[in-house]
């Protein structure tokens, strides 16, 4: 009975119950395809189940639980998501040959989320039972929200980023808290980091920061070949990050550059021709200002051969960065625009239900959506609020960081600082890498970081209050 009353066990049981109720019972809830599914479907051998399905039914309006089998690797999209989807897809093909049920993939994500929840709450109970319970409640309220969970029943890459962000920091903090961490624990942490940085190309540069964390961990008093292994992992993470970024498909780089320049820098620009000159681009491209790559009515087609020498061969994200350094006010304007769209966990333009449920096209599931709705409707969508939030968060982290002289405590503090930096990076990357195109969805990892920071702050405050309560209770005695 005592085992069942442990905070981490209670949180995992409650989380499992929520997942079963929200994802595996009727009605089916997922996220409609916006066209992104094809990259993963072509890689892992899936296709649309309804071959004669109309465009309006296939995209944006309705989710889908069934996919038909197809040949593996008709295309290739580099992502760690491949391993998570391929295993249930192959198992399903052996035992259920007629179609692939996306809920098998949802179950994989669910198990990873439950593992992360158990680890995080377990870390909290190391401080106090109350802290563990509060962290558990925070995890259940925030990360089991249908805005997050609905992604599990889809082929989007967002749930990979979410579950491995949680697992990576849970495993990293666990290592930092151990008196003699083991190479086995370090290896599991390394695997989690790889899945995180390889989940999306935009996450790849984050690996450079984690390489520094591995170098810091090498100084801990681990058992066996700890130091050597930590250094090797640091090198490996750094190299994987570089390879992942450099090896991004050329077509994807072209799309991102087009969006960044024409739907970002030149979108609502006060001086389009002047901006083109600063970017070293011909003025004839001014007709594309404010257009996106997938728009069909542009004056110059996005794949027009003339754009190769005039745009794609001339531009890089380095040029975009230098432009914003020369025009910081323009970067701030786009940051304000991003902030206005930064509190939406879910894409509200993608439906949740299958067409067979007879709900209106684009209808959304709102069962257990208190956090996502509160966040979207009541938390300020302003750059000023985000700055204030970050100042409060880093104030608490730095307070604890400079109070401790132990290396383990310092590394834990550095991990918490890294969490905030990943959030900041995830906020800026869509601006620098994709302009204003679908920016709410592209800020998903920022939302995960924001929510992790919020839950951590809640746990820290409760821990401090519990400590203060014990102190005053002792004084009265």
C-alpha positions in Angstrom: 0.0 0.0 0.0 2.9 2.4 0.8 4.3 1.8 -2.7 1.0 2.9 -4.2 1.0 6.1 -2.1 4.4 7.2 -3.5 4.0 10.5 -5.3 5.6 9.2 -8.6 3.3 6.1 -8.6 0.2 8.2 -8.0 1.2 10.6 -10.8 2.0 7.7 -13.3 -1.3 6.0 -12.5 -3.3 9.2 -12.9 -1.4 10.0 -16.1 -2.1 6.6 -17.5 -5.8 7.0 -16.7 -5.9 10.4 -18.5 -4.2 9.0 -21.6 -6.5 6.0 -21.9 -9.6 8.2 -21.5 -8.4 11.0 -23.8 -6.7 9.0 -26.6 -7.8 5.4 -26.6 -11.6 5.6 -25.9 -14.2 6.8 -28.3 -14.3 9.3 -29.9 -10.9 9.2 -31.6 -9.0 12.4 -31.1 -5.9 13.3 -33.1 -4.6 16.2 -35.2 -5.5 16.7 -38.9 -2.8 16.6 -41.5 -1.6 20.0 -43.0 0.5 18.2 -45.6 3.5 17.5 -43.2 2.6 13.9 -42.7 3.9 13.0 -46.2 7.5 13.4 -45.2 7.3 10.7 -42.5 4.8 8.5 -44.5 7.2 8.3 -47.5 10.0 7.4 -45.1 8.4 4.7 -43.0 6.1 3.2 -45.6 2.6 4.5 -45.0 0.0 6.0 -47.2 -3.5 7.5 -46.9 -6.1 4.8 -46.1 -8.9 6.3 -48.2 -7.4 6.4 -51.7 -10.3 8.4 -53.2 -10.6 10.9 -50.3 -11.1 14.5 -51.3 -8.6 17.3 -50.4 -11.0 18.9 -48.0 -11.4 15.6 -46.1 -7.8 14.6 -46.1 -6.2 17.9 -45.0 -6.9 20.4 -42.2 -10.5 19.4 -41.3 -10.4 15.9 -40.0 -7.9 13.6 -38.1 -7.3 10.0 -39.3 -6.7 6.9 -37.2 -6.0 4.5 -40.1 -3.2 4.5 -42.7 -2.5 1.9 -45.4 0.9 0.2 -45.8 3.3 1.1 -48.6 6.9 0.5 -49.5 9.5 1.7 -47.1 11.8 4.6 -47.8 10.0 6.0 -50.9 11.6 9.2 -49.6 13.7 10.1 -46.7 13.2 12.7 -44.0 16.1 12.8 -41.4 14.5 12.6 -38.0 14.8 10.5 -34.9 11.0 10.1 -35.2 11.7 7.4 -37.8 12.7 4.9 -35.0 9.6 5.6 -32.9 7.2 5.2 -35.9 9.0 2.4 -37.7 8.9 -0.1 -34.8 5.1 0.0 -34.2 4.5 0.2 -38.0 6.6 -3.0 -38.6 5.0 -4.8 -35.6 1.5 -3.8 -36.9 2.3 -5.1 -40.3 3.1 -8.5 -38.9 -0.1 -8.8 -36.8 -2.6 -6.5 -38.5 -2.0 -6.5 -42.2 -5.0 -4.5 -43.3 -4.1 -1.1 -41.9 -1.9 0.8 -39.4 -3.7 2.2 -36.4 -2.1 5.5 -35.4 -2.9 4.8 -31.8 -0.1 2.3 -31.7 2.3 5.2 -32.2 0.3 7.2 -29.6 0.9 4.3 -27.1 4.7 4.7 -27.7 4.6 8.4 -26.9 2.3 7.7 -23.9 4.9 5.3 -22.4 7.7 7.8 -22.8 5.6 10.6 -21.2 4.7 8.4 -18.3 8.4 7.5 -17.8 9.3 11.2 -17.8 6.5 12.0 -15.3 7.7 9.2 -13.0 11.3 10.5 -13.1 10.4 14.2 -12.6 8.1 13.5 -9.7 10.6 11.1 -8.2 13.2 13.9 -8.3 10.7 16.2 -6.5 10.1 13.7 -3.7 13.8 13.8 -3.1 13.2 17.3 -1.8 9.9 16.5 0.0 6.7 14.5 -0.5 4.7 17.7 -0.9 7.0 18.9 -3.6 6.7 15.6 -5.4 2.9 15.8 -5.2 2.8 19.3 -6.5 5.2 18.5 -9.4 3.0 15.5 -10.2 -0.1 17.7 -10.2 1.7 20.3 -12.4 2.8 17.7 -14.9 -0.7 16.2 -15.1 -2.4 19.6 -15.5 0.0 20.9 -18.1 1.5 18.1 -20.2 -1.5 15.8 -20.2 -3.7 18.6 -21.6 -5.4 17.5 -24.8 -3.5 20.3 -26.7 -0.4 18.2 -26.2 -1.8 14.7 -26.1 -3.8 15.0 -29.3 -0.4 15.2 -31.2 0.3 11.7 -30.0 -2.3 10.3 -32.5 -0.6 12.0 -35.5 2.5 11.8 -37.6 3.7 15.3 -36.6 7.2 15.5 -35.1 6.1 17.7 -32.2 5.5 14.9 -29.6 9.0 13.6 -30.1 10.4 17.1 -29.1 8.0 17.2 -26.2 8.6 13.8 -24.6 12.3 13.9 -25.1 12.6 17.4 -23.7 11.0 16.1 -20.5 13.0 12.9 -20.5 16.3 14.6 -21.3 16.1 17.1 -18.4 14.7 14.5 -16.0 17.6 12.1 -16.7 20.2 14.9 -16.6 19.0 16.2 -13.3 18.9 12.7 -12.0 22.5 12.2 -12.9 23.5 15.5 -11.3 21.8 14.5 -8.1 23.6 11.2 -7.7 26.7 10.9 -5.6 28.2 8.3 -7.9 26.4 8.3 -11.3 26.9 5.3 -13.6 28.0 5.0 -17.2 24.7 3.3 -17.9 22.7 6.3 -16.6 24.9 8.6 -18.7 24.3 6.4 -21.8 20.5 6.6 -21.4 20.8 10.4 -21.0 22.9 10.5 -24.2 20.2 8.6 -26.1 17.5 11.0 -24.9 19.6 14.0 -26.0 20.1 12.4 -29.5 16.4 11.8 -29.9 15.7 15.4 -28.9 18.3 17.1 -31.2 17.4 14.9 -34.1 13.7 15.1 -33.8 13.6 18.2 -36.0 16.3 19.9 -38.0 15.6 23.2 -36.2 16.6 21.4 -32.9 20.0 20.3 -34.2 22.0 23.4 -32.9 20.8 22.7 -29.4 23.2 19.7 -29.4 26.1 22.1 -29.1 24.9 23.3 -25.7 24.4 19.7 -24.6 28.0 18.8 -25.7 29.1 21.4 -23.1 26.9 19.8 -20.5 28.5 16.4 -21.2 32.0 18.0 -20.7 30.8 19.5 -17.4 29.5 16.1 -16.3 32.9 14.5 -17.0 34.1 16.3 -13.8 31.6 14.3 -11.7 32.8 11.4 -9.6 31.1 8.7 -11.7 31.9 5.0 -11.6 33.8 3.0 -14.2 34.8 4.8 -17.4 32.7 7.8 -16.6 35.1 10.6 -17.6 36.1 9.0 -20.9 32.5 8.2 -21.8 31.3 11.7 -21.0 33.9 13.2 -23.2 33.2 10.8 -26.1 29.4 11.7 -25.8 30.3 15.4 -25.9 32.1 14.9 -29.2 29.4 12.6 -30.6 26.6 15.1 -29.7 28.5 18.0 -31.3 29.2 16.0 -34.5 25.6 14.8 -34.8 24.3 18.3 -34.4 26.6 19.6 -37.2 25.8 16.7 -39.5 22.0 17.0 -38.9 22.1 20.7 -39.8 24.5 20.5 -42.8 22.7 17.4 -44.2 19.3 19.0 -44.2 17.5 18.3 -47.6 18.2 21.1 -50.1 14.5 21.4 -50.9 13.7 22.1 -47.2 16.4 24.7 -47.0 15.0 26.4 -50.1 11.5 26.5 -48.5 12.8 27.9 -45.2 14.9 30.6 -47.0 11.9 31.7 -49.1 9.7 31.9 -46.1 12.3 33.7 -44.0 12.9 36.4 -46.6 9.7 37.0 -48.4 7.2 36.0 -45.6 9.5 37.3 -42.9 11.9 40.2 -43.6 9.9 41.6 -46.5 6.5 41.0 -45.1 5.0 44.4 -44.3 8.5 46.0 -44.9 8.5 49.8 -45.0 11.2 49.7 -47.7 11.1 46.5 -49.7 13.7 47.7 -52.3 16.1 48.9 -49.7 15.9 45.6 -47.8 16.5 43.7 -51.1 19.6 45.8 -51.7 20.8 45.2 -48.1 20.4 41.4 -48.7 22.2 41.6 -52.0 19.1 40.6 -54.0 17.8 42.0 -57.3 14.9 44.5 -57.0 12.8 42.5 -59.4 12.0 40.2 -56.5 10.0 42.9 -54.7 6.8 41.3 -56.3 7.3 38.3 -54.0 7.3 40.4 -50.7 4.6 39.1 -48.4 4.1 35.8 -50.2 4.8 32.3 -48.9 6.4 29.3 -50.6 3.1 27.3 -50.9 1.1 30.2 -52.3 -0.2 29.5 -55.9 -0.8 33.0 -57.2 2.7 34.6 -57.0 4.1 36.7 -59.8 7.2 34.5 -60.0 6.7 30.8 -59.2 8.7 29.5 -56.2 10.5 26.9 -58.3 11.1 29.2 -61.3 14.6 28.5 -62.6 15.5 32.2 -62.5 15.2 32.2 -58.7 18.1 29.8 -58.4 20.8 32.3 -59.4 18.9 35.3 -58.2 17.8 34.0 -54.8 18.6 30.5 -53.6 22.3 30.6 -54.6 22.8 34.0 -53.0 21.0 33.6 -49.7 21.8 31.7 -46.5 20.5 31.9 -42.9 23.8 33.7 -42.1 22.8 36.6 -44.4 19.4 36.7 -42.6 21.2 36.9 -39.2 23.5 39.7 -40.4 20.4 41.6 -41.8 18.7 41.5 -38.4 21.9 42.5 -36.6 22.0 45.6 -38.9 18.3 46.2 -38.4 17.5 45.2 -34.8 14.2 47.1 -34.8 13.0 44.7 -37.5 13.9 41.7 -35.4 12.1 43.1 -32.5 9.0 43.7 -34.6 9.0 40.1 -35.7 9.7 39.0 -32.1 6.5 41.0 -31.1 4.6 39.2 -33.8 5.9 35.8 -32.5 5.0 36.7 -29.0 1.4 37.4 -30.1 1.3 33.8 -31.3 3.4 32.2 -28.6 0.8 30.8 -26.2 -1.0 28.4 -28.4 0.0 24.8 -27.6 -2.2 23.4 -30.4 -2.8 24.6 -34.0 -6.4 25.8 -33.8 -6.9 25.4 -37.6 -6.4 21.6 -37.6 -9.4 19.5 -36.7 -9.4 16.9 -33.9 -12.0 14.4 -35.0 -12.5 11.8 -37.7 -15.1 12.6 -40.3 -17.1 9.5 -39.2 -17.8 11.3 -35.9 -20.2 13.6 -37.8 -18.8 16.7 -36.2 -18.3 20.0 -38.1 -15.2 20.3 -40.3 -12.3 21.5 -38.2 -14.0 20.8 -34.9 -11.6 20.7 -31.9 -11.6 18.5 -28.8 -11.8 20.5 -25.6 -12.0 17.7 -23.0 -9.2 18.3 -20.5 -8.0 21.5 -22.1 -8.0 23.9 -19.1 -4.3 24.7 -19.4 -4.1 25.2 -23.1 -7.3 27.3 -23.0 -6.1 29.4 -20.1 -2.7 29.9 -21.7 -4.2 30.9 -25.1 -6.9 33.1 -23.7 -5.6 34.7 -20.5 -1.8 34.7 -20.3 -0.4 38.0 -21.9 0.7 37.5 -25.5 3.3 40.2 -25.4 7.1 40.4 -25.6 7.2 42.3 -22.4 5.5 39.5 -20.5 7.9 37.0 -21.8 10.9 39.1 -20.8 9.4 39.4 -17.3 8.8 35.7 -17.1 12.4 35.0 -18.1 13.7 37.5 -15.5 11.7 35.8 -12.7 12.8 32.3 -13.8 16.5 33.2 -14.1 16.4 35.1 -10.9 15.4 31.9 -9.1 17.8 29.7 -11.0 20.8 32.0 -10.4 19.8 32.4 -6.7 20.1 28.7 -6.2 23.2 28.4 -8.5 25.3 30.8 -6.5 24.1 29.4 -3.2 25.6 26.0 -3.8 29.3 25.2 -4.0 28.9 21.6 -4.9 29.7 20.6 -8.5 26.5 18.5 -8.7 24.4 21.5 -7.7 26.1 23.7 -10.2 25.5 21.3 -13.0 21.9 21.0 -12.1 21.7 24.8 -12.2 23.3 24.8 -15.6 20.8 22.3 -16.9 18.0 24.6 -15.7 19.7 27.6 -17.3 19.9 25.5 -20.5 16.2 24.9 -20.4 15.6 28.6 -20.6 18.1 29.0 -23.4 16.5 26.3 -25.5 13.2 28.1 -25.0 14.8 31.4 -26.2 16.4 29.6 -29.1 13.1 28.0 -30.0 11.5 31.4 -30.0 14.0 33.0 -32.3 14.6 30.1 -34.8 11.2 30.3 -36.5 11.8 34.0 -37.1 15.2 33.5 -38.5 14.4 30.2 -40.2 10.8 30.4 -41.4 9.6 34.0 -41.2 6.0 34.4 -40.1 4.8 31.2 -41.8 2.7 29.1 -39.5 4.6 30.6 -36.6 2.2 29.4 -33.8 2.9 25.8 -34.7 6.6 26.4 -35.1 6.8 27.8 -31.6 5.8 24.4 -30.2 9.1 23.6 -28.5 9.1 27.1 -27.1 5.8 26.3 -25.5 7.2 23.1 -24.1 10.1 25.0 -22.5 7.8 27.7 -21.2 5.6 25.1 -19.5 8.6 23.2 -18.1 9.9 26.4 -16.7 6.5 27.3 -15.2 6.1 23.8 -13.5 9.7 24.0 -12.2 9.0 27.4 -10.7 5.8 26.1 -9.1 7.8 23.2 -7.6 10.6 25.5 -6.4 8.1 27.9 -4.6 6.3 25.0 -2.9 9.6 23.5 -1.8 10.7 26.9 -0.3 7.3 27.3 1.4 7.4 23.8 2.9 11.0 24.5 4.2 9.8 27.8 5.7 6.9 26.0 7.3 9.2 23.4 8.9 11.5 26.2 10.1 8.8 28.2 11.8 7.2 25.0 13.3 10.6 24.2 14.9 10.9 27.8 16.2 7.6 27.5 18.0 8.7 24.4 19.8 
